[in-house]
Amino acid sequence: MSETKQGEMDNNPKYDERPWGSFTVLDEGAGYKVKRIEVLPGKRLSYQSHKHRAEHWMTVEGQAKVTINEQDHIVNQYETIDIPLGARHRVENPGTEKLTFIEIQQGGYLGEDDITRYEDDFGRVKQR
């Protein structure tokens, strides 16, 4: 949690909008972070990997199409899937309603910059 101007702790969730939807950080501590991620109909996140974290996802609203190392999986409401450390992965909302899932990150570094993008619908792949 971050500090406010008065030195008090800010307990408000951290919310961020992205071209594919949004995420809210619900909780974080040493070695873990919990997010609620909402994906708009027909949108998908980058095909990406992480060097420092693994992830566990649970669909709570809608249906997710999850790709892990080129293999597709359908994750229905209340089902879970694990994203191993270093795996190339993406989530897509194939439906007509919002997709919401809970992501639990675990690892030694959980910064938003621990992303290597391989494909992206929004032009965010850096040339290597």
Phi and psi in degrees as a GROMACS rama.xvg file:
@    title "Ramachandran Plot"
@    xaxis  label "Phi"
@    yaxis  label "Psi"
@TYPE xy
-103.416  161.318  SER-2
-90.2984  146.734  GLU-3
-90.2036  178.407  THR-4
-59.896  -32.719  LYS-5
-83.2314  2.66713  GLN-6
85.1185  2.97084  GLY-7
-82.5276  155.462  GLU-8
-75.6737  137.006  MET-9
-91.5682  109.061  ASP-10
-95.1392  8.45748  ASN-11
-72.3175  138.929  ASN-12
-60.3781  150.194  PRO-13
-90.1026  118.195  LYS-14
-112.729  139.276  TYR-15
-144.586  131.915  ASP-16
-93.156  142.864  GLU-17
-130.153  168.248  ARG-18
-63.2534  -22.6829  PRO-19
-95.5723  -10.4666  TRP-20
155.623  -127.17  GLY-21
-158.806  165.796  SER-22
-140.239  152.882  PHE-23
-128.719  125.311  THR-24
-79.3176  117.176  VAL-25
-88.8744  -34.1283  LEU-26
-162.952  151.501  ASP-27
-157.25  153.015  GLU-28
-162.353  -169.408  GLY-29
-61.186  112.324  ALA-30
85.7129  1.99072  GLY-31
-148.416  155.723  TYR-32
-149.025  139.377  LYS-33
-118.976  127.334  VAL-34
-126.25  148.59  LYS-35
-102.798  122.392  ARG-36
-116.293  129.832  ILE-37
-117.152  126.698  GLU-38
-116.511  126.277  VAL-39
-67.5439  153.87  LEU-40
-55.1027  133.493  PRO-41
77.6275  1.21213  GLY-42
-101.815  162.138  LYS-43
-148.054  155.427  ARG-44
-84.4749  172.798  LEU-45
-59.9003  149.85  SER-46
-81.0199  115.747  TYR-47
-146.663  172.002  GLN-48
-144.013  166.196  SER-49
-129.778  137.974  HIS-50
-85.3754  -22.3074  LYS-51
-121.157  2.05042  HIS-52
-146.637  150.155  ARG-53
-106.571  163.053  ALA-54
-136.696  150.593  GLU-55
-126.601  124.76  HIS-56
-117.112  141.142  TRP-57
-130.083  121.595  MET-58
-75.7582  127.306  THR-59
-114.162  -14.9549  VAL-60
-152.803  126.643  GLU-61
88.525  -161.722  GLY-62
-133.286  134.952  GLN-63
-107.54  139.692  ALA-64
-103.225  113.89  LYS-65
-111.934  128.378  VAL-66
-107.758  125.758  THR-67
-127.05  117.77  ILE-68
46.8246  52.6851  ASN-69
73.2259  3.8186  GLU-70
-109.364  127.926  GLN-71
-89.5587  143.313  ASP-72
-136.313  140.185  HIS-73
-98.0849  126.48  ILE-74
-117.256  106.525  VAL-75
-81.2989  172.105  ASN-76
-53.3841  132.302  GLN-77
71.2899  8.69443  TYR-78
-95.2199  160.411  GLU-79
-126.573  162.386  THR-80
-151.358  147.018  ILE-81
-105.506  138.161  ASP-82
-109.885  105.875  ILE-83
-67.1274  154.966  PRO-84
-51.9021  127.701  LEU-85
83.5131  -8.19894  GLY-86
-70.5119  140.153  ALA-87
-77.1687  132.003  ARG-88
-154.362  162.098  HIS-89
-160.009  158.427  ARG-90
-123.611  143.799  VAL-91
-135.213  146.006  GLU-92
-103.149  100.71  ASN-93
-82.2811  -4.91574  PRO-94
-89.8103  -173.361  GLY-95
-105.32  -3.58172  THR-96
-115.019  164.754  GLU-97
-61.1188  140.229  LYS-98
-99.3558  130.488  LEU-99
-126.701  130.418  THR-100
-139.929  156.854  PHE-101
-100.879  130.362  ILE-102
-114.683  126.692  GLU-103
-110.992  115.286  ILE-104
-94.333  142.918  GLN-105
-139.242  132.881  GLN-106
162.873  177.761  GLY-107
-78.9136  -22.213  GLY-108
-141.689  128.117  TYR-109
-123.092  23.8877  LEU-110
-69.1596  152.66  GLY-111
-65.532  -16.1565  GLU-112
-86.2394  0.628243  ASP-113
-85.9569  60.9292  ASP-114
-135.892  126.088  ILE-115
-108.3  117.637  THR-116
-97.385  134.93  ARG-117
-107.727  -34.3176  TYR-118
-142.766  145.66  GLU-119
-156.162  131.454  ASP-120
-74.9664  -7.66248  ASP-121
-119.609  20.2705  PHE-122
70.2718  29.3787  GLY-123
-103.038  16.7601  ARG-124
-85.2468  123.887  VAL-125
-82.8787  138.685  LYS-126
-71.2575  134.108  GLN-127
